[in-house]
Amino acid sequence: MPAPATEPGTAPFVRLTGVTKRFGTARPALDAVAGEIFGGRVTGLVGPDGAGKTTLIRLMTGLMLPDAGTIEVLGYDTRRDPASIQAAIGYMPQRFGLYEDLSVQENLDLYADLRGLPKTERSRTFGELLDFTDLARFTTRLAGKLSGGMKQKLGLACALLRKPRLLLLDEPGVGVDPISRRDLWKMVGNLRTEGIGVVWSTAYLEEAEACDHVFLLNQGSLMFSGPPAEMTGRVEDRVFRLSGIRGRRREALARFLEDEGVVDGVIQGEAIRLVMKAGLSPPPLGDTADAVDAAVTPPRFEDAFVDMLGGGPGGRSRLAETQREFTEDAGRPVIEARGLTKRFGDFTAADNITFDIPRGEIFGLLGPNGAGKSTTFKMLCGLLKPSAGEGRVAGFDLRRNAPEARNRLGYMAQKFSLYGDLSVIQNFNFFAGVYGLSGARKRERIGLMSEIFDFRTILDMSAKDLPLGLKQRLALACSVLHEPEVLFLDEPTSGVDPITRREFWTHINGLVEKGVTVLVTTHFMDEAEYCDRISLIYRGRSIALGSPDDMKARVAGKDLPDPTMEDAFIALIQGSEAKEAA
């Protein structure tokens, strides 16, 4: 839906002039950022973790002041009149800023008091917001018991208690499933038609395409300002979809990425997507090459961003090159779920989940927040005891032989799972001990991980002080320290920049080629395309099982002739709901 046209001469809601902010002596968090934000449209602050998005939003609220430059919000200078700004805006912080031990209604009551909402207006306002966010059924539920998407909707409701002229949303879509993200965007679209200015901060580059105007930040610098289509237009006719892949598509992708003309490449189901340098065609095609056909495909915002950064990390994984190969029992499943069920009181979180994962396969667990995928994931890596059913890893029954099974697997949790108060080297030493490494073998593996993941100069730094991308690298390095044959990855790339995401998947793809078996959860639908097969879990049950292309084919039709993975995700869940309602 296009944004309402801005009237000629309309004053901007926000004016940024040479905004610079430093923390300590490091490079600036923001470096001379300038631009204007108007009402009646969604302006995206887009960029990876550490780009400066949160800093810029906090400066707009007047909660912090710039070291240089000026910020005017709704006509007020943030230095001279922050109170007037704070009275006129709505602000939803990045971290869930509500009270988890209060109910939905109690949070609304508290924020109404804080915002000074007259008691005579509360009943009508609460009713409108609960209807708007579809939370009316959950007013007595504790906020801490809400799913990720519902928490974000409650945060949005609290930010809208007194309808603001400008709404600042700091990464509202992080960790939220595609259905909840789409719901949030629909809500924000409705606000935009009322003339409210919306600033939406995000690390998800596909969300940039839904904005009317984008500020693209990287390491504190403003790299691009304009409509997203202007950015994607920079790689028009340079993006190709290669089909008819010969042999294993991960091997083919690795070879393509070593070609000098290839800027970036990702797996897309059974196909491969390549971004080429200007004026160049894809590598040789035909019956004797890696792929048979190449068709120009529409560019994405992320394609243009990776191109702007100089391209991806290439197709070589030093981690995979040092990994021992697993070839035994090639025909037998390495991970088995047989009727896995988990009940918490009278609530069934996972119900009769069944699948096999053979050696050297990437298997994805997808589903909305609260669907049961994390419960299934935790049962299969021995962190949660099933109420019924059986799980096996590398031939070991998780009920009877959980310690033996855990020694065969590496686990990377959704939230940074290492010890923040320990240094990088102390984390390595601790996990080496957990996995039974000692002596020369321990020193060899720690030295190798330090070199591959570039930790040699920061081994004494506390893990909590690392940027998110380096934290995730450290978590991955610790999970593969003992050369496991099975990897459990719970949203491994959430919030990291596109280049680090590419690096992670280069390592994962390379490990799989060595026979490592991977179970992964993700909210990035383009990452789901890397999976050989997917189980889509909804309301505790597996409602679809198959390859990404199978999933897309199931929902293709007149209304969706060429569905994306996100389209398939949403359509399959809506189909399941319709069946239950019938």
C-alpha positions in Angstrom: 0.0 0.0 0.0 1.6 3.3 -1.0 2.2 5.9 1.6 0.0 9.0 1.5 1.7 11.7 -0.5 3.5 14.3 1.6 2.2 17.8 0.9 4.7 20.2 -0.7 6.3 22.2 2.0 5.2 19.9 4.8 7.7 20.0 7.7 9.5 16.8 8.5 8.6 15.1 11.7 12.4 14.5 12.4 15.4 16.4 11.1 18.8 15.0 11.6 21.8 17.2 11.0 25.4 15.8 11.3 24.4 13.5 14.2 27.4 11.9 15.8 27.5 9.8 19.0 30.5 8.1 20.6 30.8 5.7 23.5 34.3 5.7 24.9 37.2 5.9 22.4 36.0 3.3 19.9 34.7 4.3 16.4 31.5 6.4 16.6 28.2 4.6 17.1 26.9 7.2 14.7 29.0 9.3 12.4 27.6 12.5 10.9 24.2 11.0 10.1 21.8 13.4 8.3 18.3 13.1 6.9 14.6 13.8 7.3 11.6 11.7 8.4 8.1 12.6 7.4 4.6 11.7 8.7 2.2 9.4 7.0 4.9 6.9 6.0 7.0 4.1 7.4 10.7 4.9 7.6 13.0 2.0 8.1 16.2 2.2 10.1 17.8 -0.9 8.5 21.2 -2.5 9.3 22.9 -5.3 11.2 23.4 -5.5 14.9 25.8 -2.7 16.0 25.0 -0.5 13.0 23.7 2.4 15.2 19.9 1.9 14.9 19.1 1.7 18.6 21.4 4.6 19.4 19.7 6.8 16.7 16.2 5.9 18.1 17.2 6.7 21.7 18.6 10.1 20.5 15.3 10.8 18.8 13.5 10.2 22.1 15.7 12.7 23.9 16.8 9.9 26.3 20.4 10.5 25.1 22.0 13.6 23.5 24.3 13.6 20.5 28.0 14.6 20.9 27.8 16.6 17.7 25.0 17.7 15.4 21.3 18.4 16.1 18.1 16.5 16.2 14.6 18.1 15.8 11.6 16.0 16.6 8.1 17.5 15.9 9.7 20.9 15.9 11.4 20.5 19.3 15.2 20.3 19.8 16.2 17.2 21.7 18.7 19.2 23.8 16.3 22.0 24.8 12.9 20.3 25.1 13.1 16.5 25.5 10.0 16.5 27.7 7.8 17.9 24.9 9.1 15.3 22.5 8.5 12.4 25.0 4.9 13.6 25.6 4.2 13.5 21.8 5.8 10.3 20.7 5.2 6.6 21.2 8.3 4.4 21.9 8.7 0.7 21.9 12.2 -0.4 23.0 14.1 -3.3 21.5 14.0 -5.5 24.6 10.6 -6.4 26.0 10.0 -3.4 28.2 6.9 -4.6 30.0 6.4 -6.4 33.3 6.4 -10.1 32.9 4.8 -10.8 36.3 1.9 -8.6 35.5 -1.0 -9.6 33.3 -1.8 -8.0 29.9 -4.5 -5.8 31.5 -2.2 -4.9 34.5 0.5 -3.7 32.0 -2.1 -1.6 30.2 -3.2 -0.1 33.5 0.3 0.7 34.6 1.3 2.3 31.3 -1.9 4.3 31.2 -0.9 5.7 34.6 2.6 6.5 33.4 1.3 8.2 30.3 -1.3 10.1 32.2 -4.3 8.7 30.2 -7.5 10.1 31.8 -9.6 7.4 33.6 -12.7 8.5 31.6 -10.9 7.5 28.3 -9.4 4.2 29.5 -12.3 1.8 28.8 -12.7 3.0 25.2 -8.9 3.1 24.5 -8.2 -0.3 26.1 -11.1 -1.8 24.0 -9.8 -0.3 20.8 -6.2 -1.4 21.4 -7.1 -5.0 22.5 -9.2 -5.3 19.4 -6.4 -3.8 17.2 -3.8 -6.2 18.6 -6.2 -9.2 19.0 -5.2 -9.5 22.7 -8.8 -9.2 24.1 -8.8 -13.0 24.8 -5.6 -12.8 26.9 -6.2 -9.9 29.3 -5.6 -12.1 32.4 -2.5 -13.9 31.0 0.8 -12.9 32.5 3.0 -11.0 30.0 5.8 -13.5 30.7 3.6 -16.3 29.4 2.9 -14.7 26.1 4.6 -15.9 22.9 7.2 -13.6 21.3 4.7 -12.2 18.8 2.0 -11.5 21.4 4.6 -9.7 23.6 5.4 -7.4 20.7 1.7 -6.7 20.1 1.3 -5.8 23.8 4.4 -3.6 23.6 2.8 -1.8 20.6 -0.5 -1.4 22.5 1.3 0.3 25.4 3.2 2.6 23.0 -0.2 3.6 21.5 -2.1 4.4 24.7 -2.0 8.1 23.9 -2.1 8.2 20.1 1.3 9.6 19.2 2.2 11.7 16.2 5.4 9.8 15.8 5.9 6.1 16.7 9.4 4.7 17.3 9.7 0.9 17.1 13.1 -0.6 17.9 13.4 -4.0 16.2 9.8 -5.1 16.8 10.2 -8.1 14.5 13.3 -9.7 16.1 12.6 -13.3 17.1 9.0 -13.1 15.9 7.6 -15.6 13.4 6.5 -14.6 9.9 2.7 -14.6 10.8 3.2 -12.3 13.8 5.6 -10.1 11.7 3.0 -9.8 9.0 0.3 -8.9 11.7 2.6 -6.2 13.1 3.1 -4.7 9.6 -0.6 -4.7 9.0 -1.2 -2.8 12.2 1.6 -0.3 11.4 0.1 0.2 7.9 -3.2 1.2 9.5 -1.4 3.8 11.6 0.3 5.2 8.6 -3.0 6.0 6.9 -3.9 8.2 9.9 -0.8 10.4 9.2 1.2 9.0 12.0 5.0 8.9 11.3 6.4 5.4 12.0 10.1 4.6 12.4 10.7 0.8 12.2 14.2 -0.4 13.1 15.2 -3.8 11.8 18.0 -6.1 11.1 15.8 -8.2 8.7 16.7 -6.8 5.3 13.5 -8.2 3.7 11.5 -5.9 6.0 13.2 -2.9 4.4 11.2 -3.7 1.2 8.0 -3.0 3.1 9.1 0.5 4.1 8.4 3.7 2.2 11.8 5.2 2.8 14.9 3.5 4.2 18.0 4.7 6.1 20.6 2.0 5.7 23.2 2.1 8.5 26.4 0.1 8.8 29.0 0.6 11.5 27.5 4.0 12.4 27.6 5.4 8.8 24.6 6.1 6.7 25.2 4.1 3.5 21.9 4.8 1.7 18.8 6.9 2.1 15.8 6.6 -0.2 13.0 4.3 -1.4 14.0 0.6 -1.1 13.3 0.1 -4.8 16.0 2.5 -5.6 18.5 0.4 -3.6 17.4 -3.0 -5.2 17.5 -1.3 -8.6 21.3 -1.2 -8.3 21.5 -5.0 -8.9 18.7 -5.2 -11.5 19.5 -7.9 -14.1 22.5 -9.1 -12.1 20.6 -11.7 -10.0 20.1 -15.2 -11.4 18.3 -18.3 -10.3 20.2 -21.5 -11.4 18.2 -24.7 -11.8 19.0 -28.2 -12.8 21.8 -28.5 -10.3 24.1 -31.4 -11.0 25.1 -33.4 -7.9 24.9 -31.9 -4.4 23.8 -28.2 -4.5 26.0 -27.3 -1.5 29.1 -28.4 -3.3 28.0 -26.5 -6.4 27.3 -23.3 -4.4 30.8 -23.5 -2.8 32.4 -23.7 -6.3 30.2 -20.8 -7.6 31.2 -18.6 -4.7 34.9 -19.1 -5.6 34.3 -17.6 -9.1 35.6 -14.0 -9.3 32.5 -12.8 -11.0 30.1 -14.0 -8.3 29.3 -11.3 -5.7 27.0 -13.5 -3.5 25.2 -16.8 -3.6 22.6 -18.7 -1.5 20.7 -21.9 -1.8 17.0 -21.5 -2.8 15.3 -24.9 -2.4 16.7 -27.1 -5.2 18.0 -24.1 -7.0 20.9 -21.6 -6.4 20.6 -17.8 -6.4 23.6 -15.9 -7.5 24.4 -12.1 -7.7 27.0 -11.4 -10.4 29.3 -8.4 -10.9 28.1 -5.8 -13.3 28.2 -7.0 -17.0 29.0 -10.6 -16.1 26.9 -13.8 -16.8 26.7 -16.8 -14.4 29.5 -19.4 -14.6 29.3 -22.0 -17.5 26.0 -23.8 -17.7 25.0 -27.0 -19.5 24.9 -30.8 -19.1 28.5 -31.1 -18.0 28.5 -28.1 -15.7 27.1 -27.5 -12.1 23.8 -26.2 -13.4 21.7 -26.5 -16.5 19.8 -23.2 -16.7 20.0 -19.6 -15.4 17.1 -17.2 -15.4 17.2 -13.5 -14.3 15.2 -13.2 -11.1 14.0 -10.0 -9.3 16.6 -8.6 -6.9 16.1 -8.3 -3.2 17.2 -5.5 -0.8 19.7 -7.9 0.8 21.3 -8.6 -2.7 22.0 -4.9 -3.1 23.3 -4.5 0.5 25.8 -7.5 0.2 26.9 -6.0 -3.2 27.4 -2.6 -1.5 29.6 -4.3 1.2 31.8 -5.8 -1.5 30.3 -9.3 -1.6 30.0 -12.3 0.6 32.7 -14.3 2.3 33.2 -16.9 -0.5 32.5 -20.6 -0.5 35.5 -22.0 1.5 35.0 -23.2 5.1 38.2 -23.7 6.9 36.1 -25.2 9.7 34.8 -27.9 7.4 38.2 -28.5 5.9 39.5 -29.5 9.4 36.5 -31.6 10.3 36.8 -35.4 10.4 34.4 -37.1 8.0 31.4 -39.2 9.2 30.6 -41.9 6.7 29.5 -44.9 8.8 25.8 -46.0 8.8 25.1 -43.8 5.8 21.7 -45.3 5.3 20.5 -45.2 8.9 18.9 -42.2 10.7 21.1 -40.2 13.0 18.3 -38.3 14.7 14.9 -40.1 15.3 11.7 -38.7 16.8 9.1 -41.4 17.4 5.8 -40.0 18.8 7.5 -37.4 20.9 5.0 -35.7 23.2 5.5 -33.2 26.0 2.8 -32.1 28.4 3.0 -29.3 31.0 0.0 -30.0 33.3 -3.1 -30.1 31.0 -1.3 -28.3 28.2 0.3 -30.3 25.4 3.3 -28.4 24.0 4.3 -31.1 21.5 2.0 -33.9 20.3 3.2 -37.1 18.6 6.1 -35.6 16.7 7.6 -38.1 14.3 10.5 -37.9 11.8 13.9 -39.4 10.9 17.0 -37.4 9.8 19.7 -39.3 7.9 23.4 -38.6 8.0 24.5 -35.4 6.2 21.1 -33.7 6.1 19.9 -30.3 7.3 16.5 -30.6 8.8 14.5 -27.5 9.8 11.9 -27.1 12.5 9.7 -24.2 11.6 6.6 -22.8 13.3 5.1 -19.7 14.9 6.1 -18.5 18.3 4.7 -20.9 20.9 3.9 -23.7 18.3 6.1 -26.3 20.1 9.2 -26.3 17.9 11.5 -25.3 20.8 10.0 -28.0 23.0 10.6 -30.6 20.3 14.1 -29.3 19.8 14.9 -29.5 23.5 13.6 -33.0 23.8 15.8 -34.2 20.9 19.0 -32.7 22.4 18.3 -34.2 25.9 17.4 -30.9 27.7 13.8 -31.8 28.2 12.3 -35.2 29.2 9.4 -36.3 26.9 6.1 -37.2 28.5 5.7 -39.9 25.9 7.4 -41.2 22.8 11.1 -41.8 22.0 14.0 -39.7 20.8 17.3 -41.1 19.6 20.6 -39.3 18.6 23.5 -41.2 17.0 21.8 -44.5 18.1 21.4 -43.5 21.8 18.0 -43.4 23.5 17.6 -40.0 25.1 15.7 -41.4 28.0 18.3 -44.1 29.0 21.5 -42.8 27.5 21.2 -39.0 27.4 24.9 -38.3 28.5 26.2 -40.5 25.7 23.9 -38.9 23.2 25.0 -35.4 24.3 28.7 -36.2 23.8 27.9 -36.8 20.2 26.2 -33.5 19.6 27.0 -29.8 19.6 24.4 -27.4 20.8 24.0 -23.7 20.0 21.2 -22.0 21.9 18.8 -19.3 20.6 20.0 -16.8 23.1 23.8 -16.3 23.7 24.4 -19.4 25.9 28.0 -18.9 27.0 29.3 -17.3 30.1 29.5 -13.5 29.8 31.7 -13.0 32.8 34.3 -15.4 31.4 36.8 -14.4 28.7 36.8 -16.0 25.3 39.7 -18.3 26.2 38.0 -19.2 29.5 34.8 -20.2 27.6 36.9 -22.3 25.3 38.6 -24.0 28.3 35.3 -24.6 30.1 33.6 -26.2 27.1 36.6 -28.3 26.2 36.3 -29.7 29.7 32.6 -30.3 29.3 33.3 -32.2 26.1 36.1 -34.3 27.6 39.0 -32.6 25.7 42.3 -32.4 27.4 46.1 -32.1 26.9 47.4 -31.7 23.4 44.0 -32.4 21.7 42.4 -29.6 23.8 45.2 -27.1 22.9 45.0 -28.1 19.2 41.3 -27.6 19.0 41.2 -24.3 20.9 44.0 -23.0 18.8 42.3 -24.0 15.6 38.9 -22.4 16.6 40.7 -19.2 17.7 42.4 -19.0 14.2 39.4 -20.0 12.1 37.0 -17.6 13.9 39.6 -14.8 14.3 39.7 -14.7 18.1 43.5 -14.7 18.6 43.7 -11.0 19.4 40.7 -10.9 21.7 41.1 -14.2 23.7 41.2 -12.2 27.0 38.0 -10.1 26.3 34.9 -10.9 28.3 32.3 -12.7 26.2 29.6 -10.2 27.3 31.5 -7.3 25.8 31.7 -8.9 22.3 29.5 -7.6 19.5 26.6 -9.9 18.7 28.2 -11.3 15.6 31.4 -12.3 17.5 29.2 -13.7 20.3 27.5 -16.0 17.8 30.8 -17.0 16.3 32.1 -17.9 19.8 28.9 -19.9 20.5 29.3 -21.8 17.2 33.1 -22.4 17.8 32.3 -23.8 21.3 29.6 -26.1 19.9 32.0 -27.7 17.3 35.1 -27.8 19.6 34.8 -31.6 20.0 34.0 -32.3 16.3 30.4 -33.6 16.9 28.5 -35.6 14.4 25.2 -33.9 15.1 24.7 -30.1 15.4 21.6 -28.6 17.1 21.3 -24.9 16.1 18.5 -22.8 17.6 18.1 -19.7 15.5 21.8 -19.4 15.1 21.9 -16.2 13.0 19.1 -14.1 14.7 20.2 -10.4 14.6 23.5 -10.8 12.9 24.6 -9.0 9.7 24.2 -10.6 6.3 27.9 -11.3 5.8 28.1 -13.1 9.2 25.0 -15.1 8.2 26.7 -16.1 4.9 29.8 -17.1 6.8 27.7 -19.3 9.2 25.9 -21.1 6.4 29.2 -21.6 4.5 30.5 -23.4 7.6 27.2 -25.3 8.1 27.0 -26.4 4.5 30.7 -27.5 4.6 30.2 -29.6 7.8 27.1 -31.3 6.2 29.3 -32.3 3.2 31.5 -34.0 5.8 28.6 -36.1 7.1 27.5 -33.9 10.0 23.8 -33.9 10.6 22.1 -30.6 11.5 18.8 -29.8 13.2 18.0 -26.1 12.9 15.2 -23.7 13.9 14.9 -20.3 12.2 12.5 -17.4 11.6 14.4 -16.4 8.4 12.4 -18.0 5.6 15.3 -17.7 3.2 17.4 -19.8 5.6 14.7 -22.4 5.6 15.6 -22.9 1.9 19.0 -24.3 2.9 17.2 -27.3 4.6 16.9 -30.6 2.8 13.6 -31.2 4.6 11.4 -29.2 7.0 8.8 -30.1 9.6 6.3 -27.3 10.1 4.9 -27.4 13.6 1.7 -25.6 14.7 -0.2 -26.0 17.9 2.1 -28.8 19.0 1.6 -30.9 15.9 3.6 -31.4 12.7 1.2 -30.2 10.0 3.6 -30.5 7.0 6.8 -32.5 6.3 8.9 -32.2 3.2 11.5 -30.2 1.2 11.2 -26.4 0.8 10.1 -26.9 -2.8 7.5 -29.5 -1.7 6.1 -26.9 0.8 5.9 -24.2 -1.9 4.3 -26.6 -4.4 1.6 -27.5 -1.9 0.3 -23.9 -1.8 1.0 -22.9 -5.4 -2.1 -22.0 -7.4 -3.9 -19.2 -9.2 -3.6 -16.7 -6.3 0.0 -17.8 -5.6 1.6 -18.9 -8.9 5.2 -18.6 -7.5 5.0 -18.7 -3.7 7.9 -17.8 -1.5 8.8 -19.9 1.6 7.1 -17.2 3.7 3.9 -17.5 1.6 4.0 -21.3 2.1 4.5 -21.0 5.8 1.5 -18.7 6.2 -0.8 -20.6 3.8 -0.1 -24.0 5.4 -0.9 -22.6 8.9 -4.0 -20.9 7.7 -5.0 -24.1 6.0 -4.5 -26.0 9.2 -6.7 -23.5 11.1 -9.4 -23.8 8.5 -9.4 -27.6 8.9 -9.7 -27.4 12.6 -12.6 -24.9 12.4 -14.5 -27.0 9.9 
